[in-house]
Amino acid sequence: MKKVYYLKTCNTCLRILKELNLSSDFILQDIKSDEITVKQVDEMKELAGSYESLFSKRAKLYKEMDLKNQNLTERDYKQYILEHYTFLSRPVIIVNDKIFVGNSKKTVEAAKAYLNS
């Protein structure tokens, strides 16, 4: 499977997609207009190792809901990701059985290296 979960309104996501120059066999899913399903988040968790690793602690809602002062469990992370798309760290790039989560320079470079190998 070759898939990218992203926001088409996010300039960072768009810049990364352009930088990676993905082939046409990638499926792009705009998570705002095409919500993430339980099955999809479970598949991402299997590859990433935890729901927390998929969770964005930089989301505006994270601060507004004061979640940093709560003791969140894996179940909580999953629930928040399913409830609101902003809690998914973006973009999420899946290539076969490899997953790249987020927009850090290190993650983008790793994805680029993997795609070019």
MOSUL-V800597 format. One record per residue. N is the residue number from 0. RES is the residue in three letters. BURIAL is b if it has 16 or more other ideal C-beta (glycine too) atoms within 10 Angstrom, else e. Layout:
n=N res=RES burial=BURIAL
n=N res=RES burial=BURIAL
//
This chain:
n=0 res=MET burial=e
n=1 res=LYS burial=e
n=2 res=LYS burial=b
n=3 res=VAL burial=b
n=4 res=TYR burial=b
n=5 res=TYR burial=b
n=6 res=LEU burial=b
n=7 res=LYS burial=e
n=8 res=THR burial=e
n=9 res=CYS burial=b
n=10 res=ASN burial=e
n=11 res=THR burial=e
n=12 res=CYS burial=b
n=13 res=LEU burial=e
n=14 res=ARG burial=e
n=15 res=ILE burial=b
n=16 res=LEU burial=b
n=17 res=LYS burial=e
n=18 res=GLU burial=e
n=19 res=LEU burial=b
n=20 res=ASN burial=e
n=21 res=LEU burial=b
n=22 res=SER burial=e
n=23 res=SER burial=e
n=24 res=ASP burial=e
n=25 res=PHE burial=b
n=26 res=ILE burial=e
n=27 res=LEU burial=e
n=28 res=GLN burial=b
n=29 res=ASP burial=b
n=30 res=ILE burial=b
n=31 res=LYS burial=e
n=32 res=SER burial=e
n=33 res=ASP burial=e
n=34 res=GLU burial=e
n=35 res=ILE burial=b
n=36 res=THR burial=e
n=37 res=VAL burial=e
n=38 res=LYS burial=e
n=39 res=GLN burial=b
n=40 res=VAL burial=b
n=41 res=ASP burial=e
n=42 res=GLU burial=e
n=43 res=MET burial=b
n=44 res=LYS burial=b
n=45 res=GLU burial=e
n=46 res=LEU burial=b
n=47 res=ALA burial=b
n=48 res=GLY burial=e
n=49 res=SER burial=e
n=50 res=TYR burial=b
n=51 res=GLU burial=b
n=52 res=SER burial=e
n=53 res=LEU burial=b
n=54 res=PHE burial=b
n=55 res=SER burial=b
n=56 res=LYS burial=e
n=57 res=ARG burial=e
n=58 res=ALA burial=b
n=59 res=LYS burial=e
n=60 res=LEU burial=e
n=61 res=TYR burial=b
n=62 res=LYS burial=e
n=63 res=GLU burial=e
n=64 res=MET burial=e
n=65 res=ASP burial=e
n=66 res=LEU burial=b
n=67 res=LYS burial=e
n=68 res=ASN burial=e
n=69 res=GLN burial=e
n=70 res=ASN burial=e
n=71 res=LEU burial=b
n=72 res=THR burial=e
n=73 res=GLU burial=e
n=74 res=ARG burial=e
n=75 res=ASP burial=e
n=76 res=TYR burial=b
n=77 res=LYS burial=b
n=78 res=GLN burial=e
n=79 res=TYR burial=b
n=80 res=ILE burial=b
n=81 res=LEU burial=b
n=82 res=GLU burial=e
n=83 res=HIS burial=e
n=84 res=TYR burial=b
n=85 res=THR burial=b
n=86 res=PHE burial=b
n=87 res=LEU burial=b
n=88 res=SER burial=b
n=89 res=ARG burial=b
n=90 res=PRO burial=b
n=91 res=VAL burial=b
n=92 res=ILE burial=b
n=93 res=ILE burial=b
n=94 res=VAL burial=b
n=95 res=ASN burial=e
n=96 res=ASP burial=e
n=97 res=LYS burial=e
n=98 res=ILE burial=b
n=99 res=PHE burial=b
n=100 res=VAL burial=b
n=101 res=GLY burial=b
n=102 res=ASN burial=b
n=103 res=SER burial=e
n=104 res=LYS burial=e
n=105 res=LYS burial=e
n=106 res=THR burial=b
n=107 res=VAL burial=b
n=108 res=GLU burial=e
n=109 res=ALA burial=e
n=110 res=ALA burial=b
n=111 res=LYS burial=b
n=112 res=ALA burial=e
n=113 res=TYR burial=e
n=114 res=LEU burial=b
n=115 res=ASN burial=e
n=116 res=SER burial=e
//
